[in-house]
Amino acid sequence: MRLLTWICRIPVGVLFIFSGLIKANDPMGFGYKLQEYFVVFGTEWLSPLAVGLSIFICALEIVLGIGVLLGARIRLVAWGLLLLILFFTGLTFYSAWFNKVTDCGCFGDAIKLTPWQSFTKDIILLVLIIPIFIYRNRIRSMLSRRGSDLALAITSVLSLGFGLYTWSYLPVVDLLPYKVGNHLPSLMTMPEGAEPDQFKIVYTLKNKSTGELRKMDDKEYIDSKVWEDPEWEYVSASDPILVKKGYTPPIHDLNISNADGVGFTDELLNNPYYNLIIVMYDLGTTRKAAQPRLNALVKTAQEYNIRSIGLTAASEQATQRFISETNALYEFFYCDATPLKSMVRSNPGLLLMKNGRVIGKWSHRALPSPEELERRYFAK
């Protein structure tokens, strides 16, 4: 029994710790994923709690992982593991069966899993956790009772602290395509020889004489030239159906435009000089208290003829109200919220770019001073 439980405890503990750490590194990203689930289940009222729940769940996973490896408070830990994996298994099955959330976010942006892969992973974990739960009374702690409690308490404090830190000051390890050092235009293009996604369209035709319905894909439809046959009439065509997944550029959904809908993506990303990009995907929830500091940075940039822009997913009317309320000194452009959330995990957040490359990235809680920007970048 001891060998069996160790065979189960090691992978379960390691996986829970890894999963918790990788998500705690980016609690806002996991929070966005929780918000997707809230929408699916009609519980959008929980959305303001998403980041707090994200930090708590990540810390819980880490604590349970440490607990099962040490055998600390194993009865309580075994119950926690079982209940948590049952909940996640049901959630991933629902996502896979109904194709509601295409990425569960189990391992953040480090490892992307399809819904069925996530469900399979949870089933394997469930199989490993069941023996731990059944034989929980026979598992002995590696530490004394006081040592076990102290270890779990320290783990809880450090896990929660790590989540709060990365929420406040951006991920320690940036796994997103907009990380510092990346050249964004090259991440938006297809490499030579790469195959794009392949789709098909299914046509439905009806025989005028017999009433027979016939379905055929677009290749057969074109090759047979059935539309030239007077016996068959067109009924309907399906939406494009994915046949084979091809290469998708890391940045594939970034489209920047002005209020009139004119595209500015290439102009802004390929600017050969420094430019400041202030990202505020939601002007209703953005931290307005950060605007005076952002305006100070913009004034310094203007002294060096450096362009400063704001990117938002808000409407033009909301943007004009925001400018009036905050006296924002920069021009605004518009973009979908999804890429803006990936650019910087802060609302607002600041990017410094030059010739399409991300030079610096800051949360609104850790903005550089105008003197620092001037000394490190502008005056060189």
N, C-alpha and C positions, 0 to 999 in steps of 0.2 A: 504493500500500500504506500509506503514511504517513497519508493521509486516512482510509482504511478503518479502520486501527487506532485513530486518534483518535476516530472516530465511535463505536467500540465502547468505548474506554477511558473516556471521560467519563461515560456513563450508568452503566457498571459500577462505576467508582470512587465516584461520588456516591452510588449506591444502597447499596453496601457500607458506606460511612462512615455514612450516615444510619441504616441498619438496625442497625449496631453501636452507635452512640451512643444510639439510642432504647431499645435493650434494656439497655445498660450503665447507663442512668438508673434502671433498675428491675431489677437482677439477680435479686432474689428472685422477682419475677413470672415472669421467663424460667425460673428454676430450677423453679418450680411446673409450668411447661409441660413441661420436660424430664422431670419426675417422671411426668407423664401418659404420655409416650412410653415410659418405663421400664416402667410397668405394662402397656402394650399389648404390648411385646416380651418380657415376662417377665424383665426385668432389674432388679427392684426393689432388688436389692443395691447398685445404683449411686445410689440416692436420696440417701444422705448426701453424695455428691459433686456433687449437682445445682447448688448455688450456685457452687462452685468451677469447674465446667465452664461454667456460664453466664458468669462473668466472663472466663474464658479465650476462649470462642467469640466474645464481643462484642469483646474486644481484637483477636482474630485478624481479624475482619471489618474493623475500622478500619484495621489495619496493611496488609491486602491492598488496601483501597481507596486508601490513601495511596500504596502501592507502585505500583499500576497507573497512577495519575495522574502520578506522577513518573517512572515507568519505572525505578524503583530495584529492583535485584536482580530484574529482570523475569522471568528464567527460573524462579527459585524462586517468585516471585509468581504467574506464569502456572500453574504446576503446582498451587499452593495454591488458586487460584480454580477451576480445573477440578475438582479432587478435591472441594472443598467444595460446589460447585454440583451435582455428580453425586450426592453424598450427600443434599443437601437435596431434590433433584428426586425421588429414589427415596422419600424419607420423605414428602413431600407427596403423591406419587401414591398411596402406600399408604394415607395418611390419607383421601384423597378417595375412592378406590375402595372401601375397606372402611368408610368413615365412622367411623373410630376416634377421631380427635382433631379436633373441629370448628373449632378455631382454632389455627393453627400457631404463633402468637406471633411471626411474622417481624418485625413492627414494634411489638411490645409492645402496649400499650393505646392507642397513638396512632392506628393504622389497623387495623381488624379486617378480615381476609380470610377468606372461606370456603375450605374445602380445595381446591376446584377453582380458585378465584382464585389461591391460593398456588402451585398446580402450574403454572398458566399463567404466572405471574410468573417462576417458576424456569426454565421452558422458554425464555422470552424472554431471560433472563440467560444461559442455556446457549448460545443462538444467538449472543449478543454475545461470549461468552468464547471460543468456538471460534476465531475469527480471531485473537484476542490470543494464544492458545496456539500456533496454527500459525505465526504470524509473530513469535514471541517473540524469535527471534535477530536480527530486523531492527529491533527497537524500541530506541532509544537513550535513556539516562537523561538527565534534565534537570540532574542534578548529577554531580559527580565520584564516583568509587567510595567515597572516604571520606565525602563529603557524603551519599551515598545511605544508607550504613550508619548514619551519625549520625542522619539523619532517621527511619529505621525504628526505631532504638533509642529515640529520644525519644518517638516515637509509641507504641511498646510500653509504655514506662514510664508515660506519661500515661494511656493507655487502661486499663491494669491499675489504676493509682491511682484513676482515676475510678470504676471498678467497685467497688473496695474501699471507697471513700468512700461511695457511695450505698448499698452494702450495710450499712455501719455506721451511717449517719446519715439514712436515708430518701432517696427520690428527690429530686433537685434540682427537677424539674418533676413535680408530682403530677397524673397523668392519670386517677386513679380517682375514682369518684363520692363517696368519703368524704373528699375533700380539704378543707383549711381554707377556711371561708367558705361551704361548701355547706349548704343546708337539707335535711336528709335526708327528712323526711316528704313534701316536695313532689317529691322524686325517686322516690318509691314509688307515686305515683298516675298514672293515665292522664289526659293532657290532654283537655279537652273536644273532641269530634269525632275523636279518634284511634281508629283501628280496631285491634282486638285480632287475634291470630292466628286464622286460619280453618282449621278441621279438618273432615275427613269420616270417616265410618265405613262400611266396606264389609261388607255382609251377604251371607252365602252361604245359599241356599235350595235345597231338593231337591224335585223333583216326585215325588209318591208313586206315580204311575202309570208314568211313563217312566224314573224315576231320573235325569232331567236335573238338573244343577247350574246354578244361576243366581246371578250376582253383581250386586248393585246398591248404589249409595251410599245414605246415610241419607235424602237428599231424595227420591229415587225410591221408596225403601221406604215413606216416609210418604205420599207423594202417591198411590201405587198401592194402598195399603191391602192389600198382598198377604197380610198375616197373616190377613185375613178369608177368604181363598180356601182351602177345605179340601184342595185338590190340592197345596198347597205347605206344606212344613214347614221350620222354622228349623233351620239346621245350625250356623252360627257367625257371629261378628262380629269384625272386625279391631280392633286398637288404633286410637286416633285417628291419622289421617294428616294431616300438615300440607299444606294446599292453598295457602295464601297467608300469607306472613310479614307480621304486622302490627307495631304499635308495642309495644316492650317497655320498660317503665320502667327507667332506669339501675340502680335498686336494686329487684330483684324477688324476691330469695330470702332476705331478712332476716326471720327469725322467732325472737324471743327468748322463752324460757319459763323457769319455775323447775323445780326438781327433780320436781315433781308434774305437769309438762306444762301448767301454766296460762300462757297467753300474757301477756307483759308488754311487747310491742314498743311499743305506743302510749304506755303510761305512762312508759316510760323515755326514749323519743325526744322526747316532748312536755313533758318536765319544764321548767317555766318558769324554774328556777333553775340555777345551775351544777351539773354533776355530772361526776365523774371515771369514765371507763370504762377499765379495765385489760384489754387484749385478750391472751389466751393460747390460741391455737387448739389447741395441743398441750402439755399439761402435762408430758409425758414429756421433751420437748426444750427446754422454756422455760428461760430463764436465771434460775435460782433465786437467784443472787448479787444480782440486782436487787431482790429482795423487801424487804430492809430499807429501801432508798430509797423504794420504793413505799409501804411502811407509814408512813414519815415524812410523805409527801405526804397520805396518808389521814388521819392524825392532825390535820394542819393543816386539812384540809377539814372534819373533824368539829367543829372549834372554831367553824366558821361554819355548822354544820348543813347542810353540803353532802354529798349522797349520793355514795358511792363503790361501784362494782360491778365484778366481774370477769366477763368473758365467755369461755367456753371451749366446745370441742366434745368435751371429755373426758366420761367417765361420772361419775355421782355418786360412785361408790366411789373413783375416781381423784382426784376433787376433794377428798373428805374426807381422803384420805392427804396430798394436797398442802397442805391447810390445817394439818394436824398437823405436817408437816415444816417449814413456813415461817412459821407463826403469822400467816397472812394476816388482816388486820383488816377485810376487806370481804366483802360477800355475793356469792355466785356465781349467775349465770344461764347458760343454755345456748343454744347456737346452732350451726348447721351450720358446718363449717370453712371452706367456700368464701367466704362473706361476711366472715368474720373475717380471712382472709388478705388480703382487699381493703381492710379498714378501715385497717390499718397494717402496713407491711412490716417487722415486728419481732415477736419472740416472747420476752418480752412487749413490748407497746407501749402507749402511753398516749394517750387522747383526752380533751380537755376540751370539754364540750358545754354549751349553754344554749339552751333553748326549741327544740330540734331542730336547732340549727346547730353545726357543728364550729368551735370557737374556737381550739383548738390541738392539735397532734399531735407526739408525740415517740417516738424510739427509746429502748430501755432503756439505750443507751450515751450518750444525751444528755438524760437526764431533767432537768427544771428543779428548782431547789432549792425547799423549802417557802417560803422567804422570797420567792423570785421569784413563785411562784404567788399568794402573799398580796398582794404589792405590786402586781402587774400586773392581778389579777383580783378576788380575794376581798374585799379591803379597799376597793374602789371603791364 
